[in-house]
Amino acid sequence: ENSIINNNYAYYGGGLYVFNTNNGVRINGNLVVNNESYSYGGGLYLYYSDLIFSNNTVGNNKTTYSTSGYGSGMTILYGLPTVRNSIVYHNQGTSGNSNIYALSLTASAIEYCCIEGGYSGTGNISTSPLFNYIPAVDGYKAEGIVGYDWTLKDLSPCIDAGTGSISGLSLLSYDILDKTRVFNSRIDIGAFETKSYITVCGTVSSNTIW
């Protein structure tokens, strides 16, 4: 939880490969970027896994195999996962690739997520999450963390667009940057909670109109 998974390479699941877990497992609040796999799941590969996957950002990952490089961001095969409030965007692959490749899931498995190319489900959106500053290159050979900013811009459609309740998601009370979840009554989509602020030049006192 609340981890950075970056610059890894594997045959399946470049950043993380999860196999045959039960619903007591949770993958929450992580930044999974610039990883690479030869085949399924550039960022993550969840196989026969019943788990909670919430408030993760999966970006700039890559698959390379020309005939089965599906799910450049993540691949989910079978199992009964609960995928919520996550961003899967700016991933690259081949062979009819999609950012997320899922098979034999229930209709409600993936909800309130921001997925490039779209994905059917309640609350899912496909518009750009508007990251502040991310690298232009995908895959594990590119730097994805130092000098970059995966937080959301103030106009991001992911702000206050997550599930109306976080009950049952087993989230920590803070994100990777130690910002409190939830801000402004509804959780954001992605690994980072955005707290907008204003800069005031002057003295703040009672009964002042700005």
N, C-alpha and C positions, 0 to 999 in steps of 0.2 A: 504494500500500500504506500501511496505517496512517494513513489520511486521514479527515477529516470532510467529508462532502458534504451541504450544508445550505442550505435556503432558495433553491432554484432552480426555474425553471419552463421547460417546453418542450412542444411538441406531442406528441412521443414521448420517453419516458425523461426524466422530470423532473429527476432528479439526474445520470443518466449514460446515454448511448446508445452501445452498442458494436455495430459491424457488421463481419461477415466477417473475424474474427480466427482465427489458428491457435493450436495448443495451447502455444505458447511464452508466451502472454499470461496474466497472473494478476491477479486482483482479490481481494486478501486483506487482512483486518484492518481494514476500513473501517466507519465509522459513517455510515449513509445515512438521514438523518431530515429530516422536514418539507420535502420537495420535492413538486412537483406537475406532472402532465402533463394535457393535454387528452384524449389517448387512451391507448394502451397504456403501461404501466410508469410508475406514479407515482414510484417510486424509481429503478428501472433498467429498461432495455430491452435485452436481449441477443438479437441477430438474426443467425442463421447464424454463431454464434461458438463455436469450439472453444477453450475456455479453462478455467482453474482459478478457481473462485469459492469461497473458503474463509474461515471465521471473520469474517463480516460481520454487522452488525446493521442491519436495514432496518425502520424504524418510523415511524409518523405521516406517511407519504406519502399522496398522494391522486390519484385520477383523477376527471375531471368530466364527460366526454362521456356522454350518457345511453344510447347504443346500442352503443358499443364501448369503454367505459372499463374494460377488463379488466386485472387484475393491478395492483391499487393499490399493492402493494409492489414487485413485479417481474414482468416478462413475459419469457419465454424461448421464442423461436420457432426451431425447427429447430437445426441444429448439434449438436455433441457436447460439451457442457460437463460439467465435473466440479464439482458443487455439494456442498459439505461444511461441516458445523459452523457453520451460519449461522442467524440468527434473522430471521424475516419475520413481524412481528406489529404489531397496532394501526395498520393502514393502512386507508384508507377509499376506497370507490368506488361505482360504480353499475352497472346493467345486468348482474345476476347476478354481480357482482364477487367475486373471491377475492383473498386476499392475494398469491397467486402464481398466475400463469396460464402454463402450459407446454404446448407442442404438439410432437409428433413427437420425443420424447426417448426414450432407452433406459431400461429399467427401473431401471438403477443410476445414473442421472444425478444424482438428488437423494437424499442419504443423510445421516443423523446431523444433521438440522436440526430446528429448532423453528418450526413453521409454524401460524399461527392457522387453524383450520378443518381442519387435517390435510392430509397428503400421503403417498401410498403410497410406501414405501421403507424399507430397512433402517435401523433406529435413529432414524427420524423420530418426533418427539413433537408434541403439539398443546396441551399444558397451558401456562398463562401462564408466561413466562420470569421473572416477578417482578423487573422493573427497580426500582431504588431510588426514583427520582422523575422522572417524565416529564411533559411538558405534556399537557393534555386536548384540545388542538386540533390537527387535522391540517392539512397543506398548507403552502405556501411563505410565506404571510402571517403565520404564527405563529412565534414564537421557539422554537427546539427545543434550543438548546445552553446559553446563558447562564442560570445558576441551576438547571439540571437535571442529573440524574445517570442515565446509561444503563447503569451497571454493574449487576451482579446482586446481589440480596439473598442472604444466606447459605443460605437454604432453597430457592433456585432449582433447578428440575429440570434446568437446563442445565449446572450445575457437574459436571465430570467425566463428561459424557454425550456427548462427541464421539467421533471415530474412535479406535480402539485404537492406531493408528499414524498419524503425520503424514508418513510417507515419501511422497514424490512430490507433496506439496502446495506445496512451495516457500515455506513460511511464514518470516517473520522470526523471530528468537529472542525477540522482545519484542512487547508489544501497544502500543496508542496511548499508554497511560500509563507506558510503559517497564517494565511488569511482565514478568518472564521467563515464556516459554512453554517447557515445559509444567510446571504445578504439580500435585503430588500424583499423578504418574504418568500421568494421562489428561487430554487437553485439554478445556477448556470449550467449549460451543457459544456463538458470538457473538464480538464484537469485543474483549471485555475478559476477561482472565484473572483469576479471583477467588482471592485469597489470604486466607483467614480468619486471624484473629489473636485473641489474648486480651490484656487489659490487666491487668498484675500490680501490685498496690499492696504494695510491700515489697521486700525484698532477695532477689535470686535468687542462690542458691549451690548448690554440689553437695550431693547427698544430701538434697534438699528435696522433700517430698511436697505437692502442691497439690490 
